[in-house]
Amino acid sequence: MSHTEADGSHTPGAAHGPDAAHLRGDDRLTHVLRPVRAGNGFEEALEQILQVVRLGLVPGGERLPAERELADLLGISRVTLREVLKVLQDQGLVESRRGRYGGTFVRPRPAAAGEDELRRRVADVDVEDALRFREVLEVGAAGLCAAHGLDDAQAERLRAALARTHDAPLAEYRRLDTLLHLTLAELSGSASLTTQYAAVRATVNELLDCIPLLVRNLEHSQRQHTALVEAVLDGDADGAREMMREHCAGTAALLRGFLT
C-alpha cells in the first residue's frame, strides 16, 4: 500500500527489514529527520539533511542511510531525495560512490578553522542570541522530561546516550554530547522543541568548533550530565532545570571567553 507524500508524489509504504527497524528505533537520525510538510518537501528535506551533516550525526567518511530509508523517514519520493542529495554533492558536503559498498557518504570536514575563518563565523552569528535560546530550550526540555516522567524504554535511551559520552574518545566527544542533548530534547515530547533545538545546536556546534577541547571542562561537563540524568530519572523537575541551566552557563562562559 502506498501513501501520498508531503511533496505531492507517491512512494512505497514504510520500509521493511533490519535497516528500517534500526532507523525507526533509538537512532541518531530520528532526532532530526521527520516527515516534511506539504508544499515545501524539497526545501524542508534539504534543511533536515543539512542539520544531520552540520551536527555530525553521521561523521565524515560514513555513509548516509540508503535512499529508501531516508525517503521513508522524510516522507518524500526518491526522485525528490536525489535532487536534495545532488545539491549536497554540489556543495562538497557528500559524495556518491558506486558498487556493492557504495552509497552517499558524508565528506570529512576540513581541519580546524584558522583565525580568519574564526572571525568570519563569529561575525555572522549573534552569539548571545544563540546561547540564550539554547538555554531556554534545554532548560525547558529537562524540566518537561522530569515533570512528565519517562517510561522504561525512554529511560534506557537516556542512560545509553549518557554512557556513550562517558566512553567517548576526545575526537568523538562533541558529536556524542550533541546526541545526548538531542535525546533529552526529543524525550520532552515536543516535536517543535526538538526541531528548534536541533537548529540552534547546529549553530552552537559551529561556535564550539572554533575553540579548543579542554579536558578539565569535559570532566566537569560529564559530572553535570550525570547529575542531570539522575534528576530527570528521579522526577526532580526543579533539580533538572537548575542543573541544565548551570551546564549551559558553563558552555556559554567558555564561548564568550574565546569568541567575544
Secondary structure, 3 states (H helix, E strand, C coil): CEEECCCCCEEECCCCCHHHHHHHCCCHHHHCCCCCCCCCHHHHHHHHHHHHHHCCCCCCCCECCCHHHHHHHHCCCHHHHHHHHHHHHHCCCEEEECCCCCEEEECCCCCCCCHHHHHHHHHHCCHHHHHHHHHHHHHHHHHHHHHHCCCHHHHHHHHHHHHHHHCCCHHHHHHHHHHHHHHHHHHCCCHHHHHHHHHHHHHHHHHHCCCCCCHHHHHHHHHHHHHHHHHHHCCCHHHHHHHHHHHHHHHHHHHHHHHC
